[in-house]
Amino acid sequence: MLLGRPAPDLDVAIEGPVDEITEALARRLDARVHKTTEFMTSTLVLEDGRELDIARARTETYPKPGALPVVEQATLAEDLGRRDFTVNAMAMSLEPRRFGELIDPHHGRDDLEHRHLRVLHERSFDDDPTRMLRAARFLLRLDFTLEAQTADLMAHAVQERRPAAVSGARLRNELECIFLEAPTRGLAKLQELRLLDGMGLAEAPPEACEASRLFPRAARDLGVDLSEFHPLGCCLAVYAGLSAEGPADLAVRLMLDAQVRDDIMQGAALIKHPPAVLGRPASDSELFFALRGVRQPAAVALWTALDDDGRKGLRRYWRRLRGVCCDVRGHDLIEAGRVPGPGFSAALDAALRAKLDEDAGRDEQLAVALEIIDRQHE
C-alpha cells in the first residue's frame, strides 16, 4: 500500500485466539477454512481462489540454524520483531478507534523510502538461512538494495554456507518463488549474491545468466506461453546445462518432483549435446525424430543455447512438425494380414517419414509400412 502497488497477499495478525474470528469471517465471506494449528494460523480460501491468512501474534525460536521454528503466542510487537526485514515488519491497525494507523516499531517506512532491505537483528540469517533467498526475491521484486550491514551479514553467512544446512524442500520452495517472479533475472541475482555457492552448488557462469534473459524471446519464437508451465524446470535446466552442476545431483538436492526433474534432465542434456540436425540442413523427418518427445520447458531452455540456424530448426519442428502423426495405425497393419510384433514400430515410423518428407497420403503410408514389415521377414 505504501508503494502504491497491488498487494500479492493479505495477512491478518490477532493478539489472541484466532478460531472465533476465523469462523465468523468464513461465514461473512462464504469461505472455506484451512487450519494449521502447529503455527497458530488459519487460512480462509475465498470462492474465487484467493486466500486470507489469519495468524495469532507469535514468536519463533530456532533450535538450530536452518531448522523449522518453535512457535509461542506473543504480542503484536513481539510478532513484528520476528520478521525477516524491516519493510516486512510493519502493520496497519484494524481496530475501529485506530483504523489505518501504521505500526512501525523497526522504522520500516524509512527503509522503504530509501529503498533499503535491512534485517532486524544480526542473527537473522543464522536463525533462518532461507531469509537470504527471500532477500534475493524482494530485491528483484522491489528493485531495492541491501543495507550495508545486512549485505555484510549475508556475505558472512554465505561464506559459512549457512543455506547448505537447509532442507532441499525449503530451498526448492524459495527458488520456485524467485523464478516464478523473475525467471529472466533470478539466476543472475543468485549468482551476484553468491547464494548458489552458499547452498553448496556450482556457480552460474555468465552464459547461463545471459541465456536466462532470453526466455521471453525463446517463448515468442516457439509460440510458447511461459505462463503455461512453472519456470523452475526451465531456469534450472539452463543452469545445469551451462554450469558444472550435475542435473541429477541438483534434482536430488532440491527434492524435485518427477515432472520438474525430467524437465531439468532433458533440458540440460540437450544444451550440453544439441541434436546434430540443428547444426546442418535437415529434412522434416530428421528434425522430427531427433526432437520427438522434447518437453516444452526443455525446448525453451535449448533455444537459448543455440545459434540462429539451430533456432530456426527448433522453431520449424516446434511450430510445424511437432504435432504431425502417421495416418496409419497398428490395427491397419493387422487388417492387412500382418502379425503384430516389434517390427510394427519401425514400419509406422517409416510411414510417418514418408508423410513428412514426401507428403505421402494414407494409402502410400500404408504401402511403405507393409513393405518394411515384409522386408523384415524375407
VEXDREN-2710 file (C-alpha; in Angstrom, 1 decimal):
% VEXDREN-2710
k/r/px/py/pz
1/MET/0.0/0.0/0.0
2/LEU/2.8/2.4/0.9
3/LEU/4.4/1.7/-2.5
4/GLY/1.1/2.2/-4.3
5/ARG/1.2/-1.4/-5.7
6/PRO/-1.3/-4.2/-5.6
7/ALA/-0.7/-6.5/-2.7
8/PRO/0.2/-10.1/-3.6
9/ASP/-1.4/-11.3/-0.4
10/LEU/-3.1/-10.2/2.8
11/ASP/-2.2/-11.3/6.3
12/VAL/-4.1/-10.6/9.5
13/ALA/-2.4/-10.9/12.9
14/ILE/-4.5/-11.1/16.1
15/GLU/-3.4/-10.8/19.7
16/GLY/-5.4/-13.7/21.0
17/PRO/-7.2/-16.9/19.7
18/VAL/-8.0/-16.9/16.0
19/ASP/-10.7/-19.6/15.8
20/GLU/-13.7/-17.5/16.6
21/ILE/-12.7/-14.6/14.3
22/THR/-11.8/-17.1/11.5
23/GLU/-15.2/-18.8/11.7
24/ALA/-17.1/-15.5/11.8
25/LEU/-15.1/-14.3/8.7
26/ALA/-15.7/-17.6/6.9
27/ARG/-19.5/-17.2/7.4
28/ARG/-19.3/-13.5/6.3
29/LEU/-17.2/-14.2/3.2
30/ASP/-18.6/-17.6/2.4
31/ALA/-15.1/-19.1/2.5
32/ARG/-13.6/-22.4/3.4
33/VAL/-11.3/-22.7/6.5
34/HIS/-8.0/-24.5/6.4
35/LYS/-6.3/-24.6/9.8
36/THR/-2.6/-25.0/10.5
37/THR/-2.6/-25.3/14.3
38/GLU/1.1/-26.0/14.7
39/PHE/1.9/-22.4/13.7
40/MET/-1.2/-20.9/15.2
41/THR/-2.6/-19.9/11.8
42/SER/-5.8/-20.3/9.8
43/THR/-6.3/-19.7/6.1
44/LEU/-9.6/-18.7/4.5
45/VAL/-10.0/-19.8/0.9
46/LEU/-12.4/-17.5/-0.9
47/GLU/-14.8/-18.5/-3.6
48/ASP/-12.5/-17.0/-6.3
49/GLY/-9.5/-19.0/-5.0
50/ARG/-7.8/-16.1/-3.2
51/GLU/-6.5/-16.8/0.3
52/LEU/-6.6/-14.7/3.5
53/ASP/-4.2/-15.8/6.2
54/ILE/-5.2/-15.2/9.8
55/ALA/-2.5/-15.8/12.4
56/ARG/-2.2/-15.4/16.2
57/ALA/0.6/-13.0/17.1
58/ARG/3.5/-15.2/17.9
59/THR/7.3/-15.5/18.5
60/GLU/9.6/-18.1/16.9
61/THR/12.8/-19.6/18.3
62/TYR/15.1/-21.8/16.2
63/PRO/16.5/-24.9/17.9
64/LYS/19.4/-24.8/15.4
65/PRO/20.3/-22.9/12.2
66/GLY/18.1/-23.9/9.3
67/ALA/15.6/-25.8/11.4
68/LEU/11.8/-25.0/11.5
69/PRO/10.9/-22.7/14.3
70/VAL/9.3/-23.4/17.7
71/VAL/6.2/-21.1/17.9
72/GLU/4.7/-19.5/21.0
73/GLN/1.9/-16.9/21.4
74/ALA/3.0/-13.3/21.8
75/THR/2.1/-9.6/21.4
76/LEU/1.9/-7.9/18.1
77/ALA/5.2/-6.0/18.9
78/GLU/6.9/-9.4/19.5
79/ASP/5.4/-10.8/16.4
80/LEU/6.7/-8.0/14.2
81/GLY/10.1/-8.4/15.8
82/ARG/10.5/-11.9/14.3
83/ARG/10.1/-10.8/10.7
84/ASP/12.8/-11.1/8.1
85/PHE/13.2/-7.4/7.1
86/THR/12.2/-4.1/8.4
87/VAL/9.9/-3.4/5.4
88/ASN/8.0/-6.6/6.3
89/ALA/7.8/-5.6/10.0
90/MET/5.0/-3.1/9.6
91/ALA/1.3/-3.5/10.3
92/MET/-1.8/-1.4/9.9
93/SER/-4.4/-1.4/12.8
94/LEU/-7.9/-2.7/12.1
95/GLU/-9.3/-1.6/15.4
96/PRO/-12.1/1.0/14.8
97/ARG/-10.5/3.6/17.1
98/ARG/-7.1/3.3/15.4
99/PHE/-8.1/2.1/12.0
100/GLY/-5.4/2.7/9.4
101/GLU/-2.7/3.7/11.9
102/LEU/0.8/2.5/10.8
103/ILE/2.5/0.3/13.4
104/ASP/6.2/0.5/12.5
105/PRO/8.5/-0.3/15.5
106/HIS/11.5/-1.1/13.4
107/HIS/11.4/2.0/11.1
108/GLY/10.5/0.0/8.0
109/ARG/8.9/3.0/6.3
110/ASP/12.2/4.9/6.4
111/ASP/13.9/1.9/4.7
112/LEU/11.1/1.7/2.2
113/GLU/11.6/5.3/1.3
114/HIS/15.3/4.8/0.9
115/ARG/14.7/1.5/-1.0
116/HIS/16.8/-0.5/1.5
117/LEU/16.4/-4.1/2.6
118/ARG/17.5/-4.4/6.2
119/VAL/17.4/-7.4/8.6
120/LEU/16.0/-6.8/12.1
121/HIS/19.0/-8.3/14.0
122/GLU/22.5/-9.7/13.5
123/ARG/21.5/-13.3/13.9
124/SER/18.7/-13.2/11.3
125/PHE/20.4/-15.2/8.6
126/ASP/21.8/-17.6/11.2
127/ASP/18.4/-18.3/12.6
128/ASP/16.8/-18.9/9.2
129/PRO/19.2/-19.0/6.2
130/THR/16.2/-19.1/3.8
131/ARG/15.9/-15.4/4.5
132/MET/18.8/-14.9/2.2
133/LEU/16.8/-16.3/-0.7
134/ARG/13.8/-14.2/0.3
135/ALA/16.1/-11.2/0.2
136/ALA/17.0/-12.1/-3.4
137/ARG/13.3/-12.3/-4.2
138/PHE/12.5/-8.9/-2.6
139/LEU/15.5/-7.2/-4.2
140/LEU/14.2/-8.4/-7.6
141/ARG/10.6/-7.6/-6.9
142/LEU/11.1/-4.1/-5.4
143/ASP/14.4/-3.1/-7.1
144/PHE/15.9/-2.3/-3.7
145/THR/19.5/-2.6/-2.5
146/LEU/20.8/-4.4/0.6
147/GLU/21.5/-2.1/3.5
148/ALA/25.3/-2.1/4.2
149/GLN/25.3/-4.1/7.4
150/THR/22.7/-6.5/6.0
151/ALA/25.0/-7.0/3.0
152/ASP/27.9/-7.8/5.3
153/LEU/25.9/-10.2/7.4
154/MET/24.7/-12.0/4.2
155/ALA/28.2/-12.2/2.8
156/HIS/29.4/-13.8/6.1
157/ALA/26.5/-16.3/6.2
158/VAL/27.3/-17.2/2.6
159/GLN/30.9/-17.7/3.3
160/GLU/29.9/-20.1/6.1
161/ARG/27.5/-21.8/3.7
162/ARG/24.5/-21.4/6.0
163/PRO/22.0/-22.2/3.3
164/ALA/23.6/-25.6/2.8
165/ALA/22.1/-26.7/6.1
166/VAL/18.6/-26.0/4.9
167/SER/16.5/-29.0/3.6
168/GLY/16.2/-29.4/-0.1
169/ALA/12.4/-28.9/0.1
170/ARG/12.7/-25.5/1.7
171/LEU/15.4/-24.4/-0.8
172/ARG/13.2/-25.6/-3.6
173/ASN/10.2/-23.6/-2.3
174/GLU/12.2/-20.4/-2.2
175/LEU/13.7/-21.0/-5.7
176/GLU/10.2/-21.6/-7.1
177/CYS/9.1/-18.2/-5.8
178/ILE/12.2/-16.5/-7.2
179/PHE/11.9/-18.0/-10.7
180/LEU/8.2/-17.5/-10.8
181/GLU/8.5/-13.8/-10.1
182/ALA/11.7/-13.2/-12.1
183/PRO/12.6/-16.1/-14.5
184/THR/14.9/-13.9/-16.6
185/ARG/16.8/-12.3/-13.7
186/GLY/16.6/-14.8/-10.9
187/LEU/19.7/-16.8/-11.7
188/ALA/21.9/-13.7/-12.2
189/LYS/20.8/-12.4/-8.8
190/LEU/21.5/-15.7/-7.0
191/GLN/25.0/-15.6/-8.6
192/GLU/25.5/-11.9/-7.7
193/LEU/24.8/-12.6/-4.1
194/ARG/26.8/-15.9/-4.2
195/LEU/23.8/-17.8/-2.9
196/LEU/24.4/-20.7/-5.2
197/ASP/27.8/-21.2/-3.5
198/GLY/26.1/-20.8/-0.2
199/MET/23.8/-23.6/-1.0
200/GLY/26.7/-25.8/-1.9
201/LEU/26.0/-25.6/-5.6
202/ALA/28.2/-24.7/-8.6
203/GLU/28.4/-21.1/-9.6
204/ALA/26.3/-19.9/-12.6
205/PRO/28.6/-18.8/-15.4
206/PRO/27.8/-15.6/-17.3
207/GLU/26.5/-17.5/-20.3
208/ALA/23.9/-19.2/-18.1
209/CYS/22.7/-15.9/-16.7
210/GLU/22.6/-14.4/-20.2
211/ALA/20.7/-17.4/-21.5
212/SER/18.0/-16.9/-18.8
213/ARG/17.4/-13.4/-20.1
214/LEU/16.4/-14.9/-23.4
215/PHE/13.4/-16.8/-22.2
216/PRO/10.8/-14.3/-23.4
217/ARG/12.4/-14.3/-26.9
218/ALA/12.6/-18.1/-26.9
219/ALA/8.9/-18.3/-26.0
220/ARG/7.8/-15.8/-28.7
221/ASP/9.9/-17.6/-31.3
222/LEU/8.5/-21.0/-30.4
223/GLY/4.9/-19.7/-29.9
224/VAL/5.0/-20.8/-26.3
225/ASP/3.1/-19.2/-23.4
226/LEU/5.5/-19.0/-20.5
227/SER/2.6/-18.9/-18.1
228/GLU/1.6/-22.4/-19.1
229/PHE/4.4/-24.0/-17.1
230/HIS/6.3/-23.2/-13.9
231/PRO/9.7/-21.7/-14.9
232/LEU/11.6/-23.6/-12.3
233/GLY/12.4/-26.5/-14.6
234/CYS/13.4/-24.2/-17.5
235/CYS/15.6/-22.0/-15.3
236/LEU/17.4/-24.9/-13.6
237/ALA/17.8/-26.7/-17.0
238/VAL/19.8/-23.7/-18.3
239/TYR/21.8/-23.5/-15.1
240/ALA/22.6/-27.3/-15.1
241/GLY/23.3/-27.3/-18.8
242/LEU/25.8/-24.5/-18.8
243/SER/27.4/-24.9/-15.4
244/ALA/29.4/-27.6/-13.6
245/GLU/26.3/-28.7/-11.6
246/GLY/25.1/-32.1/-12.5
247/PRO/21.3/-32.2/-13.2
248/ALA/20.7/-35.5/-11.4
249/ASP/22.5/-34.2/-8.3
250/LEU/20.6/-31.0/-8.4
251/ALA/17.3/-32.8/-8.6
252/VAL/18.2/-34.9/-5.5
253/ARG/19.5/-31.9/-3.6
254/LEU/16.3/-29.8/-4.2
255/MET/14.0/-32.8/-3.7
256/LEU/12.3/-32.0/-7.1
257/ASP/9.2/-33.8/-8.2
258/ALA/9.3/-36.1/-11.2
259/GLN/8.0/-33.6/-13.7
260/VAL/10.4/-30.9/-12.9
261/ARG/13.3/-33.4/-12.6
262/ASP/12.5/-34.7/-16.1
263/ASP/12.4/-31.1/-17.5
264/ILE/15.8/-30.3/-16.0
265/MET/17.4/-33.6/-17.0
266/GLN/16.2/-33.3/-20.6
267/GLY/16.9/-29.6/-21.0
268/ALA/20.4/-29.9/-19.6
269/ALA/21.2/-32.9/-21.8
270/LEU/20.0/-31.1/-24.9
271/ILE/22.0/-27.9/-24.0
272/LYS/25.2/-29.9/-23.4
273/HIS/24.7/-32.0/-26.6
274/PRO/22.3/-30.3/-29.0
275/PRO/21.0/-32.7/-31.7
276/ALA/23.3/-32.7/-34.7
277/VAL/20.4/-32.0/-37.1
278/LEU/20.2/-28.5/-35.6
279/GLY/23.7/-27.7/-36.9
280/ARG/23.1/-28.5/-40.6
281/PRO/20.4/-28.5/-43.2
282/ALA/17.9/-31.3/-42.3
283/SER/14.8/-32.9/-43.7
284/ASP/11.5/-32.7/-41.8
285/SER/11.7/-36.3/-40.7
286/GLU/15.3/-35.8/-39.4
287/LEU/14.1/-32.9/-37.3
288/PHE/11.0/-34.8/-36.1
289/PHE/12.8/-37.9/-35.0
290/ALA/15.7/-36.1/-33.4
291/LEU/13.4/-33.8/-31.4
292/ARG/10.4/-36.1/-30.8
293/GLY/9.4/-36.1/-27.1
294/VAL/11.1/-32.8/-26.2
295/ARG/9.2/-31.2/-23.4
296/GLN/8.1/-27.6/-23.5
297/PRO/10.4/-26.2/-20.8
298/ALA/13.3/-28.2/-22.3
299/ALA/12.6/-26.7/-25.7
300/VAL/12.7/-23.1/-24.3
301/ALA/15.9/-23.9/-22.5
302/LEU/17.5/-25.4/-25.5
303/TRP/16.6/-22.4/-27.7
304/THR/18.6/-20.0/-25.5
305/ALA/21.8/-22.1/-26.1
306/LEU/21.5/-22.4/-29.9
307/ASP/22.8/-20.2/-32.7
308/ASP/20.5/-18.7/-35.3
309/ASP/20.5/-21.7/-37.6
310/GLY/19.8/-24.0/-34.7
311/ARG/16.9/-21.9/-33.5
312/LYS/15.4/-21.9/-37.0
313/GLY/15.5/-25.7/-37.0
314/LEU/14.0/-25.9/-33.5
315/ARG/11.3/-23.4/-34.4
316/ARG/10.4/-25.4/-37.6
317/TYR/10.0/-28.5/-35.5
318/TRP/8.1/-26.9/-32.7
319/ARG/5.7/-24.9/-34.8
320/ARG/5.2/-27.1/-37.9
321/LEU/6.2/-30.7/-37.2
322/ARG/5.7/-31.5/-33.6
323/GLY/2.0/-32.4/-33.9
324/VAL/2.3/-34.4/-37.1
325/CYS/1.0/-38.0/-36.8
326/CYS/1.1/-41.0/-39.0
327/ASP/-2.2/-41.7/-40.7
328/VAL/-1.7/-45.5/-40.4
329/ARG/-2.2/-47.4/-37.1
330/GLY/-1.3/-50.8/-35.9
331/HIS/-4.8/-52.1/-36.5
332/ASP/-4.5/-51.1/-40.1
333/LEU/-1.4/-53.4/-40.5
334/ILE/-3.3/-56.2/-38.7
335/GLU/-6.3/-55.8/-41.1
336/ALA/-3.8/-56.1/-43.9
337/GLY/-2.8/-59.5/-42.7
338/ARG/0.3/-58.8/-40.8
339/VAL/1.0/-60.3/-37.4
340/PRO/1.8/-57.8/-34.6
341/GLY/5.4/-57.7/-33.5
342/PRO/8.4/-55.5/-32.8
343/GLY/8.6/-54.6/-36.5
344/PHE/5.4/-52.6/-36.3
345/SER/7.1/-49.6/-34.7
346/ALA/9.8/-49.3/-37.4
347/ALA/7.2/-49.7/-40.1
348/LEU/5.0/-47.0/-38.7
349/ASP/8.0/-44.7/-38.3
350/ALA/8.8/-45.3/-42.0
351/ALA/5.3/-44.4/-42.9
352/LEU/5.5/-41.2/-40.9
353/ARG/8.8/-40.4/-42.6
354/ALA/7.2/-40.7/-46.0
355/LYS/4.4/-38.4/-44.9
356/LEU/6.9/-35.8/-43.5
357/ASP/9.3/-35.8/-46.4
358/GLU/7.2/-36.8/-49.4
359/ASP/3.7/-35.7/-48.3
360/ALA/2.6/-39.3/-48.7
361/GLY/-1.2/-39.9/-48.4
362/ARG/-2.7/-42.6/-46.2
363/ASP/-2.6/-45.3/-48.9
364/GLU/1.0/-44.6/-49.7
365/GLN/1.9/-44.6/-46.0
366/LEU/0.3/-48.0/-45.6
367/ALA/2.2/-49.4/-48.6
368/VAL/5.5/-48.1/-47.1
369/ALA/4.7/-49.7/-43.7
370/LEU/3.7/-53.1/-45.2
371/GLU/6.9/-53.1/-47.4
372/ILE/9.0/-52.6/-44.3
373/ILE/7.3/-55.4/-42.4
374/ASP/7.5/-57.8/-45.4
375/ARG/11.2/-57.0/-45.9
376/GLN/11.9/-57.9/-42.3
377/HIS/10.5/-61.4/-42.9
378/GLU/12.3/-62.1/-46.1
END
